[in-house]
Amino acid sequence: MQVCAAPPFAADHVLSCDARWQAHDLLRLHRLPQFDGEPSWVRGAFERAPYAVVRRALAADGFVAIGLRGVERSQRYGTWVYLDDIETAVAPEALAHRAPLAGRNALPAFAALAALQRDAVGGDTAGVLAGFVWGPTGSTGFELATQAPTVTLSSDLDLLIRAPEKLSHDTAIQLLNQLQTIAQRAGIRVDAQLETPAGGVALAEWAAGKARAMARHARGPQLVTDPWAPAHVDA
C-alpha cells in the first residue's frame, strides 16, 4: 500500500492473522469506517465497488487488515476493518474459472486467463497449472469478484498459486516458462506468487535458484533459504 491508516488498536494488542481470511481474499463489506486523513478517492471507490482485499499485516482481535483500490494505479490505501463489517469473502481460487463481463474477454489479461482456463476445462494433465490450486488476484481478480470494470489494456495478470508442499526449482522453472509463453501470446506480463508456509514468494524469484528468496508475511518480508522449512511454518 502506498498510503496506510494508523492502526485502530494499541500496538500491544496486535495478534497474528485470523486464519479465516488469507492474503488476497476479496471481502465484500457492509460498511467502511471513516479514517482520519484518508485519501479523497476512498469513498467514491467504495461506493463503486464495496470490496477490499486482505493484505499481509497483523491485526488485533476483531479486526482484519485490508487494502482498498481506486481507479488509478496509484490509488491504494491500507487500513483495518471490524470483522462484523465483513459480508462475504471470495478466495482467488474461487475466481479461477469465472468469466468476465460481456465484451471484456478480449482484454489481454482476460485472454491470458482464458488460456489457463481452457487447460483446466480440457482436463489436460500437462496443463500449465495442472495439480495446483490457483486463482487470479490484482485487477483481474478484483473485476471478476466485483463486476466493476477494473482491468485495462496494459493490466498484468496476477496469479496466486497455493504451494503448501515444496516446489522444486526444476518444477518452478517449467511452470514459469509455461506462464511466460501464455503472457507473450497475450502481450502482457503474468506475475505468479507462490503461497508457501513462510508467506508469499514470487515464482520467478524461486525459479531463479538464488540462495535466499523474499517471503512476504503479515509480520513483514523476510529472506529465507527454504520457504517450506519447518522453522518458517509459523513465521
N, C-alpha and C positions, 0 to 999 in steps of 0.2 A: 504494500500500500504506500502511495506517495504521501498521504496525509493520514494521520491516525488520531482518534479521540483519546482523551485521558481515560484510564480505566474507571468504571463506576463503582469500584470497590477498593478496599485497602490492600496494599501490596502484600501484607502478611496473610491475606485471605486467599491468595492465588493457589489454585489446585492444578492438577493435571487436566488433560482434556476429558470431556464427557464421552464415553465410548459409544453413546447413541448416535453421535454425529462424527463424521470424518472429514478431513480436509477435502475441499472441492464439492462436498454435498451442497445442493442448492436448497435453500429454505424459503418457503412462502410464509410471509409474516402477516399477522393480524394488524400490527401497527408498528411504527418506527418511532421510538422515543426521540425527543428533541435533544440535540447535543450542543453544548457550548462551543462556539467557534466553528460549527460545521460549514463546509463549502456551500455556496448558494445553489448549486445544482442538485443537491441531495434530495430535496423534497420533490422536485419535478421528476427526477429519475425514479423515485419510489412510487409515485402516482402512475407512472408509465408501466412499471413492472414491479410489484411489491415482493421482490425476491432479493436475497442476499446469499453470498457464498461463504461457507465455513472456511475460515482461514487458520493458519498454524500459529496459534497464540494461546497462552494459558488463560484460564478464567476461574473466577471464584464459583462456588456452588450456586446454582440457579442461573448462571449466565453461559453464553456461548459467544466466542469471538467470530465476527463476521466481516465481510468486505462488501461494500456497495460499489456499483459501477454506473457511470453516467454514459452519455452518448459518445463523448470524446475519449480517446485512448488515455489521455492524461487525467481523466476524471475517475479516480479510485479513492475510496475512503474506508479506513478500517475502524471498527468500533466493536461494541458488545451489545447484545440484547438479552432480555429475560427469556428464559425457556418458555414461559407462559405465552410469549408473543409468537411462538412458532406454530404455524397451522399444519404444514406438511413439509416433508423432506424428500428430495429426489437425489439419489446417488448417480454418479456418472454412468455406471453400467446399466442403469435403467433407461438411459438415453441412447444406448449403443445402436438400437435398431429403430429409433424414432425418425420419422420423415419430416423434412422442413415444410414450411408454409408453401402453398401453391405458387409457382413462379420463382421460388428461391433456390431450387435444386441445382441450377446452373452455376451458382456461385462456386468458385474453386474449392473452398473449404468443405462445402456440402458434396461436391463432386468427389473429393478425396474420401470423405466419409462413406459415400455410396459404394466406392470401390471396396472398402473394408467390409461393408455390409453384404455385398454380393458374395464375397469369400465365405462368409458365415452361412448365408442362406443356401449356397450351393453345397454345403456340407463338405467342402474341400479340406481334407486333413492336412494339406500342405498350405492352407490359407495363412496369410500373414500373421494373424493373431489367434490361430487355432490353439486351443488349450488354455488360453488366458481369459481372465475376467477383466474387461476393459470398458472404457466409455469416454466420450468427448467432454472436455472441460472448456474453459475460456469462453470466447464469444459464441462458439458453435454450441456448446452445452447450454449456455445461457439462453440462446434463442430457442433451442429445442424445448427447453423446460418452460419458458415464459410465453412463447409465441410472439414476442416483441422483436421486430427486425433489429438485429444487432451485428450480424456478420456483414462484412464489406468485401469488395473485390480483392483487397490486399490482406484480408484476415488469414492468419495461420490456422491450421487445425491442431489444436492441443489435445493430447490424449493422456489419460491416466490408465496405467496397467498395474493391476494388483499382482504383486510378486511376494507372497508370503514365504515361498521357498527360494533358495538361492538360484540365481540365474547365472549360468556360466558365461565367460567372456565370449566364447565362440557363438553361443546362442544369442547373446546380446548383439554381436556384430551382424549376424544373419538377420535378426529382426530389424535392426537399424537400416541395413541395406534395402530390405524389402519396403520399409516405410518410406525411405528416400526415393525409391523408384516410383511409388504412388505419388509422392509430393512433386516430383519432376513432371509427371504426366499432367498434374493439375496446375502446375505453375506456381506453387506456394511452398511454404515450409510445413512439415509435420513435426511437431515437437512432442515427444513422448516422455513421460515421467513414470518411473517405477515406484510403486508404493511398497516400501520394504519395512521390516521391523524397526529400522533406525530412522525412518522418515522417507521423504520424497527424494529420489535420486534420478537425475537426468539420464535417460537411456544412453544418449551419446557419450556422456561422461563415463559411465560404467563400461561401455563398449571400448572406450579408448585405452583401457587397461592401465590407467595411472595407479600409482602406489596408494593413493587415497582419493576418495570421492566425497563430494559435498552432499551431506544428508540434511534435508530441511525438516525440522521438527518444531513442535509448539514451544519447546524451551530454547529454540534458536538453532541456527545452522551449525553443523559440526563436521569436521573432516574425519572420515572413518576408513579403515582399511578393508572392512568387510561389513556391509550394511545388514548382513544376516547373522552375524556373530552373536552368541547368547548374551554377551556383555552389553549389547545395544538394544536388546528386546524392549526394555522399559526406559530407554534413553530419551 
